[in-house]
Amino acid sequence: MQGLHLTADLAGCPAATPAMTDPGALRALCLARVGEAGLTVVGDRFHGFSPERGEPRGVTGVVLLAESHLAVHTWPELGRVTLDVYVCHRSADNSDRARALIDALVAAFGPGAVERHALARGVELAA
């Protein structure tokens, strides 16, 4: 299956951003941005980690897409976020939608630095 896999590692994200520590805020952000990008949600799961020594901890979330998935992990204590968007191209090329989604999420976290990678997946293999 042909597809596009995008990742972004964010640093310098403000810990006070609600989506950094609140599973409900991260879920709302992700679902809104997925919809704006024109992708199709089929399920989701978000988990917030318990504070340690009075310090807030992050959230892990995944949105299952008809086109594949979005995964997000936050570390407010480090000011870091990782994003992972994979879309397949079964019925249409979803590359532009994937790029719009990851761009919108990067912007929402307001990082000081970003490292991005893109991988074309599903190169035709001989059986």
C-alpha positions as CSV (number, residue, x, y, z in Angstrom):
1,M,0.0,0.0,0.0
2,Q,1.4,3.3,-1.1
3,G,1.5,6.0,1.6
4,L,3.3,8.9,3.3
5,H,4.7,8.7,6.9
6,L,5.5,12.1,8.5
7,T,7.2,12.7,11.8
8,A,8.0,15.8,13.7
9,D,10.0,16.1,17.0
10,L,9.3,19.4,18.7
11,A,11.4,21.1,21.4
12,G,10.9,24.3,23.3
13,C,7.1,23.9,23.6
14,P,5.5,25.9,26.4
15,A,4.5,23.6,29.2
16,A,1.5,25.9,30.0
17,T,-0.2,24.9,26.7
18,P,-3.2,22.9,27.8
19,A,-2.7,20.1,25.3
20,M,0.7,19.4,26.9
21,T,-0.9,18.0,30.1
22,D,-4.7,17.7,29.6
23,P,-5.9,14.6,27.7
24,G,-9.2,16.3,26.9
25,A,-7.5,19.4,25.5
26,L,-5.1,17.3,23.4
27,R,-8.0,15.2,22.1
28,A,-10.0,18.3,21.1
29,L,-7.0,19.8,19.4
30,C,-6.2,16.6,17.4
31,L,-9.8,15.9,16.4
32,A,-10.3,19.5,15.2
33,R,-7.1,19.5,13.2
34,V,-7.8,16.1,11.7
35,G,-11.2,17.3,10.5
36,E,-9.8,20.6,9.2
37,A,-7.2,18.5,7.2
38,G,-10.1,16.5,5.6
39,L,-9.1,13.2,7.1
40,T,-11.6,10.7,8.6
41,V,-11.6,9.7,12.3
42,V,-12.7,6.1,13.1
43,G,-11.6,6.1,16.8
44,D,-9.3,7.7,19.3
45,R,-7.6,7.1,22.7
46,F,-5.8,9.6,25.0
47,H,-4.1,9.0,28.3
48,G,-2.7,11.5,30.7
49,F,0.2,10.5,33.0
50,S,0.0,11.2,36.8
51,P,2.1,14.1,38.2
52,E,5.4,13.2,39.8
53,R,6.8,15.2,42.7
54,G,4.1,17.8,42.0
55,E,5.2,18.2,38.4
56,P,2.7,17.7,35.6
57,R,3.4,14.9,33.2
58,G,2.4,14.4,29.6
59,V,-0.2,12.8,27.4
60,T,-0.1,10.1,24.9
61,G,-2.8,10.0,22.2
62,V,-3.7,8.2,19.1
63,V,-6.4,8.9,16.5
64,L,-7.3,6.1,14.2
65,L,-8.0,7.3,10.7
66,A,-9.7,5.6,7.8
67,E,-6.6,6.7,6.0
68,S,-4.3,5.3,8.9
69,H,-3.3,7.1,12.1
70,L,-2.0,10.1,14.1
71,A,0.0,9.6,17.3
72,V,1.0,12.4,19.7
73,H,3.2,12.2,22.8
74,T,3.9,15.2,25.1
75,W,6.6,15.8,27.8
76,P,5.8,19.1,29.4
77,E,8.6,18.7,31.9
78,L,11.0,18.7,28.9
79,G,9.0,21.0,26.6
80,R,8.9,18.3,24.0
81,V,6.3,16.8,21.7
82,T,6.5,14.0,19.1
83,L,4.1,13.8,16.2
84,D,3.5,10.8,13.8
85,V,1.1,11.0,10.9
86,Y,0.7,8.1,8.4
87,V,-1.7,8.1,5.5
88,C,-2.2,5.5,2.8
89,H,-3.3,6.4,-0.7
90,R,-5.7,3.5,-1.5
91,S,-8.5,5.7,-3.0
92,A,-6.8,9.0,-3.2
93,D,-3.4,10.7,-2.6
94,N,-3.7,12.0,1.0
95,S,-0.2,13.6,1.1
96,D,-1.5,17.1,1.2
97,R,-3.9,16.3,4.0
98,A,-1.2,14.7,6.0
99,R,1.1,17.7,5.5
100,A,-1.7,20.1,6.5
101,L,-2.4,18.0,9.7
102,I,1.2,17.9,10.9
103,D,1.7,21.6,10.0
104,A,-1.4,22.6,12.0
105,L,-0.3,20.5,15.0
106,V,3.3,21.9,15.0
107,A,1.9,25.4,14.9
108,A,-0.5,24.7,17.9
109,F,2.4,23.7,20.1
110,G,4.5,26.7,19.3
111,P,7.9,25.0,19.5
112,G,11.3,26.7,19.5
113,A,12.7,24.0,17.2
114,V,11.4,21.3,14.9
115,E,13.0,18.3,13.3
116,R,10.8,16.7,10.5
117,H,11.1,13.6,8.5
118,A,9.0,12.1,5.6
119,L,9.1,8.6,4.4
120,A,7.3,7.2,1.3
121,R,5.9,3.8,2.2
122,G,4.6,0.9,0.4
123,V,7.1,0.7,-2.5
124,E,5.8,-2.1,-4.8
125,L,7.4,-5.4,-3.8
126,A,7.5,-8.5,-5.8
127,A,5.6,-11.3,-4.1
